[in-house]
Amino acid sequence: MALGHHLALCRSPVTFEKVSALNSVFFDETNKQVFAVRSGGATGVVAKGLDDKASISFRMEDKGEVKCIKFSFGNKILAVQRTPKAVDFINFIPDLPQTEYSQECKTKNANMLGFCWTSTSEIVFITDQGIEFYQVLPDKRALKQLKTHSINVNWYMYCPETAVLLLSTTVQGNVLQPFTFRSGTMTKMPKFEIELPTSPKSGNPILSDRDIIMATVYGQLYVLYLKHQPRAPNNPGAEVIMYYLPREGQCKKMHILKLNTVGKFALNVVDNLVVVHHQSSQTSMIFDIKLRAEFDGAATIHQQVLLPLSIQPCKIPRAGPAAVTTQSPIPCELYSSSWSVFQPDIIINASEGYLWCLQITLQPIVHMLHDRGRLMDFLLQRKDCKMVILSVCSDMLGATERASLPVIATVFDKLNQVYKEYLEADQNYILAMESGASRGSSTQKRPVRTQAVIDQSDMYTHVLSVFTETKQDLPHKFISAVLMEYIRSLNQFQITVQHYLYELVIKTLVQHSMFYMLHQFLQYHVLSDSKPLACLLLSLESTYPPAHQLSLDMLKRLSTANDEIVEVLLSKHQVLGALRFIRSVGSHDNISARKFLDAAKQTGDTLLFYTTFRFFEQRNQRLRGSSQFTPGEHCEEHVVHFKSLFGEEALLTALAV
């Protein structure tokens, strides 16, 4: 069977005017916008975000070659760098003039390497001699300097998700100085050093920005270093070293991703997976730092989760006039030398005019990871995992791919652990809100229910009910064992089992005439008592007569189901049994006489009606000093019926209680 592809380019790429002698293309990682600048902007600029339809078109005066162009957050202010000394600004705010204004870097003899917007109106200039932090005042068409820091800079990198700027310093470039920006403040973080490979032949290696990315993985910021090993016969291959960069504290080497090959690589982060593209083999490797791996005492060493495979082939429309574009699309050249990779999941081919988002395709991975426990660990961390997980569970229970009970139990436990963690987090939030409301404040956010939370309703609807109803060549004991295994797992995590799961167990046992096992489950309280369950047992009496008594026993144990017990007994014409039960629980003074007399009359048993009538006459005599019924009890027809059966004298006879 073909393995398929675990990665794919998005089906609807962002299209833009490709690079040419007249057209330059730029990408802004902060706003995820691609800019097509024609003739320095004089004949038009088009900025497109990931939503291809939301494009911005405008013209600028051609003041020289554009080196960098970016919008501030919300597309309020455009910043354009044309020289190594200054940045020009254009307001895109209604009612403000669009006349350009400029800001030169303050440091003398410094050359600007670039700039980054850190908020709607704050920007940082990076020069080869340091950084300059400014506030942009669009109404005054001016900038206010907030802070500067002098340091020799080789290159820089910026992570917009965390607003952390990374500067490469020293001759070898491997001492990295991070800064963080928040609400007009710039904070210097502890610097750290990247360990460069050493080789007698290569001299002093230099850290290049091509071998570094910053990315957020599982909510934490990492600096990923692509370490190329020196060429040698026993070369273990390149590796990616992940340095965890906390907001406070020292940066620490945490993970090592073994690539086991050499060559040219590019990195993306997709759905918290580190994806390493290898150009010469035209394959991509996937790493998941949440999966169990070997720890060498300093860092966790990870191998690829799956075999390296190519991105799924796709096609793109033909370029050219309308007559040409109507022809069939042509195959997209994957791993092209003209590809540019940006974080976290962007791939751009500027020479063709396409921007794609890279996506993980989960369904093929189901057939690539044969260890169901490890597969579940992998799937539970993915964003769009629910239906894939449910399909895996269904396949595990099927006749063709039937898993062993221990494997099924492991999968159920992994699902219910995530389910329990969510329930606890949600309950803690509710308690915090209640206590916060009483104290007047609570800043806690409600936990987000991800697709990894597979609750009982999901399992019942998509897996267990289908499993029990489908006509498969499966042993009856296996079917009941699977249901009980899921209930066992819920109990293990102290999750209240919903009654419909118990109902499914009972129906399955009855369907396969496994009455002894049903009796055992009820007798030893494997199935928890509930009113719906007792009612279900009652409905099974014709199939399994002992179910009637099992139901009554369950209702008695509930102690809050007295009315239901009476209704059950009356429906079975056990009027005296219902009276005895009501008397045993001390409720006989409050019950409706008419309900019991109706039931007694319906039996056609004259003696039973006489006994029931006398019971309520005695109750009336004891409570009110008269055996007669009050008008509010609506027993007139029963009094008439009694007279017709036994005569007026029998009605007037008052018996001692």
Secondary structure, 3 states (H helix, E strand, C coil): CCCCCCEEECCCCEECCCCCCCEEEEEECCCCEEEEEEHHHCCCEEEECCCCCCEEEECCCCCCCCCEEEECHHHCEEEEECCCCEEEEEECCCCCCCCCEEEECCCCCCCEEEEEECCCCEEEEEECCEEEEEEEECCCCEEEEEEEEECCCCCEEEECCCCEEEEEECCCCCEEEEEEEECCEEEECCCEECCCCCCCCCCCCCCCHHHEEEEEECCEEEEEEEECCCCCCCCCCCEEEEEECCCCCCCEEEEEEECCCCCCEEEEEECCEEEEEECCCCEEEEECCCCCCEECCCCEEECCCCCCECCCCCEECCCCCHHHHCCCCEECCCCCCCEEEECCCEEEECCCCEEEEEEECHHHHHCCCCCHHHHHHHHCCCCCCHHHHHHHHHHHHCCCCCCCHHHHHHHHHHHHHHHHHHHHHHHHHHHHHHHHHHHCCCCCCCCCCCCCCCCHHHHHHHHHHHHHHCCCCCCHHHHHHHHHHHHHHHHHCCCCCCHHHHHHHHHHHHHCCCHHHHHHHHHCCCCCCCHHHHHHHHHCCCCCCCHHHHHHHHHHHHCCCHHHHHHHHHHCCCHHHHHHHHHHCCCCCCCCHHHHHHHHHHHCCHHHHHHHHHHHHHHHHHHHCCCCCCHHHCCHHHHHHHHHHHHHHHHHCCCCC
